[in-house]
Amino acid sequence: MKSRGFTLIEMLVAVGLVALMGVVCWRGLAFIANQRASVEQETTELADIALPARATTPELPLAVAIGSGANGSAELEILRTVAIGVEQSQPVRVLYHVDGRGLVRSTGADDVLVLPKVARFEVRVNAGGFWLDAGQAQAMQPAVRPFTRAGAIEIMVDDREGARYVKVLAL
C-alpha cells in the first residue's frame, strides 16, 4: 500500500527547522538594529567634530573653541548636535563658563549650574608635546606653519576653598 502525504515525524522536523530559522533570523535582525543604532550614535559624535564652528586655534578640532571670560576664567565652547526627530539633528553651541554661582553650561536657551562654588575655570591645550594656556592658544597666529593638532585638553576647576580638580581629555 502506497501512502500519500507526510508522516507525523516529517511534519515535526519541518516545523522544528522553520522555528530554528525564525530564531536565527530574529537574532540577526536584532543585531542589525543594534548596530544601526550604534552607527547613528557614532555618526552624531563625529558630526560634532565635522560641523563648522568658531575655532580659536588651528590645533583644536573645529567643534571646540577656547576663550577668556570677563573674570579671567576660561570659556570652553563645544558645538554638538541634538536629535530633534527621527533622523534629524540640529547643531547647538554649548558654552562652559564661570559666573557668580559656579561653573555654568549655557546653550543659549537655558543655563544649567554644573558645579556650584567654582572660583576659577582654566583650560589648557596639549599640542606638539607642549601645554598652552587658553590665552597662549588664542595668541597663536593661524598663519604659522607647520602646526600640530591638539592631542589633549586639560580642564582645571578651582573651588572657593582652594581645592583644585583636574581632568585631561584625549582628542
Phi, psi and omega in degrees: 000128182261125181263149178247147179103192183248153176277167179298320179297315179298319178295318179296320178295317180296315179297320178297318178295319178296318178297317179297317177296323177297317179295316180297316179294320179298316179294323178295318178295321178297319178297316180296320179296318178295319179294323179296318178297320179295318179294320178296320178295315179294324178296319177297317179295320178289330178295333177301323181279327187279340181290141179290135180217176179275090178277134182268338179223157178287346184280333186276153171300155184297337183273004182235134177222142179242133178223181177247135178275178182292329183267014179090350177280161180281160171235130180247120181247129181233132177265119182240163172249142180239131178290129179245001179178190178288120179058027175233141178219162182224133178287140180225132176272127179248124183244123175258126181206169180254132170232195183298335181276327184149210179279125187239141173253119181247137176242007184093317179277324181207160175246136179237128177284114182274310178226120178283161174060036176269128181266325184215143180229119182236147178228132175236152181244134175259115179222125178067026179086003180242146175264126178245130174291167181302318180294319178293321181294323179290327184286344181292137181273136179292344181281348181287128179230151352280151176248157182250135176294144179293138178260338182200158172237131176254125180249124180240133180235125176254129176269177185289343177273356177100359179283145181240136178241132185232137176224130178251125180247123177285141178260000000 
